[in-house]
């Protein structure tokens, strides 16, 4: 496993969910991230509250410039998602440093695997030890129809919400 590259001077990383700028991260994801276009703000807010969140901030202004979210049981599995670097600071290694720091933060948990999906950043993640699944055909996904979900047509058979 490679060592996470350090952030450039002038930036700091935090795993404090209270520091996440929910409005800014929602704007980034819902308008500029192919996987989250049109994500409702309230769903984003709840996802932030229920996840491990990581932000990169300018040390002088305190403005958030990058974000990553992890969904995990804390024992066996984690899903790294919503990795986003503001367009104004791309190309400075911030995304690589962020993902490396997330990976290193999770390492002491003894997880079996951290999964992520990407359409266009395989090279960034490969530098940090991520590799294609050995047997991707073993994996499947259940996708609820968005229209049915929005209309409340997905049944809740467990009796809770």
HUGI-V591943 format. One record per residue. NEAR is the number of other ideal C-beta (glycine too) atoms within 12 Angstrom. Layout:
near:NEAR
near:NEAR
This chain:
near:14
near:16
near:15
near:26
near:23
near:20
near:30
near:22
near:12
near:18
near:31
near:28
near:33
near:29
near:25
near:16
near:23
near:12
near:22
near:33
near:31
near:29
near:17
near:28
near:39
near:31
near:23
near:34
near:36
near:26
near:19
near:23
near:29
near:17
near:21
near:26
near:15
near:18
near:29
near:17
near:20
near:13
near:21
near:33
near:22
near:15
near:29
near:35
near:17
near:15
near:28
near:33
near:38
near:42
near:40
near:44
near:29
near:25
near:17
near:11
near:13
near:17
near:21
near:37
near:35
near:43
near:46
near:46
near:40
near:35
near:24
near:26
near:17
near:16
near:13
near:15
near:18
near:28
near:25
near:39
near:31
near:39
near:41
near:42
near:34
near:29
near:17
near:16
near:26
near:20
near:13
near:24
near:25
near:38
near:39
near:34
near:34
near:46
near:42
near:33
near:34
near:42
near:33
near:24
near:26
near:36
near:18
near:10
near:21
near:15
near:24
near:13
near:23
near:34
near:25
near:32
near:23
near:23
near:10
near:13
near:24
near:15
near:13
near:26
near:29
near:16
near:22
near:33
near:23
near:27
near:17
near:15
near:13
near:9
near:8
near:12
near:8
near:8
near:13
near:8
near:10
near:8
near:9
near:15
near:11
near:15
near:10
near:12
near:16
near:13
near:10
near:11
near:12
near:17
near:10
near:11
near:6
near:7
near:6
near:5
near:6
